[in-house]
Amino acid sequence: MKRSPPDPKAQARRAALNALRRARRAADRAGVALSEWEGEFLGSVEDRVKTYGRAFGDPEKGGPGQALSALQSVKLKEITAKAKGDRPRKPGPHRGERDD
């Protein structure tokens, strides 16, 4: 019996919802208090992904098969890092650039 290939949009939706839940759970377990904005961000993005399958309307803000825009992904990574207790990384000089 052959299976049909998995739907990439459904996979992206599930991955985004799982990442949002993991970020919230990590913050709860670590006892890290998320700011009001961060809590609202996680809730609203989760609602939009559940309702529409993606959390952004402008197709230029993210790939066609993605559930989160590029900036939403960055913010989610920052919230997850805060929940884990990691220090935020500051961009350093690029290769080939001198730090005088």
C-alpha positions in Angstrom: 0.0 0.0 0.0 1.5 3.3 -1.1 1.2 6.4 1.0 0.7 9.8 -0.4 3.5 12.3 0.3 3.0 14.4 3.4 1.6 17.8 2.9 4.4 20.4 3.5 2.0 23.1 4.7 0.5 20.8 7.3 4.0 19.8 8.4 5.0 23.5 8.7 1.9 24.2 10.7 2.5 21.3 13.1 6.2 22.3 13.5 5.2 25.9 14.3 2.6 25.0 16.8 5.0 22.5 18.5 7.7 25.2 18.7 5.3 27.7 20.2 4.2 25.2 22.8 7.8 24.2 23.6 8.7 27.8 24.2 5.9 28.4 26.6 6.5 25.1 28.4 10.2 25.9 28.7 9.5 29.3 30.3 7.0 27.8 32.7 9.3 25.0 33.8 12.3 27.3 34.3 10.1 29.8 36.2 11.1 32.6 33.7 8.5 35.3 33.6 7.7 36.3 30.1 6.9 39.9 29.5 3.3 40.7 28.7 4.2 41.3 25.1 6.0 37.9 24.8 3.0 36.1 26.2 0.6 37.9 23.9 2.9 37.2 21.0 2.9 33.5 21.6 -0.8 33.4 22.1 -1.7 35.4 19.0 0.7 33.6 16.7 -0.6 30.2 17.9 -4.2 31.4 17.3 -3.4 32.6 13.8 -1.5 29.4 12.9 -4.5 27.2 14.1 -7.0 29.3 12.3 -5.3 30.1 9.0 -2.4 27.6 8.8 0.2 30.5 8.9 0.7 33.5 11.1 1.4 36.1 8.4 -0.6 37.5 5.5 2.0 39.1 3.3 3.6 36.3 1.1 6.8 38.3 0.9 7.5 38.0 4.6 8.0 34.2 4.5 8.2 31.2 2.3 5.1 29.7 0.7 5.3 26.5 2.7 6.2 28.2 6.1 3.8 28.9 8.9 5.9 31.7 10.5 7.5 34.7 8.9 11.2 35.2 9.2 10.9 37.8 12.0 8.4 35.7 13.9 10.9 32.8 13.8 13.6 35.1 15.1 11.4 36.3 18.0 10.4 32.8 18.8 14.0 31.8 19.0 14.7 34.7 21.3 11.9 33.8 23.6 13.0 30.2 23.7 16.6 31.3 24.5 15.3 33.5 27.3 13.3 30.6 28.7 16.4 28.3 28.7 18.5 31.0 30.4 20.8 31.5 27.4 22.4 34.9 27.1 21.3 36.7 23.9 24.0 36.6 21.2 25.2 39.9 19.9 26.3 40.1 16.3 30.1 40.3 16.1 32.3 41.5 13.4 31.9 39.5 10.1 34.7 37.6 8.6 37.3 39.7 6.9 36.3 42.8 8.9 38.7 44.4 11.3 37.7 45.3 14.8 39.8 48.5 15.3 
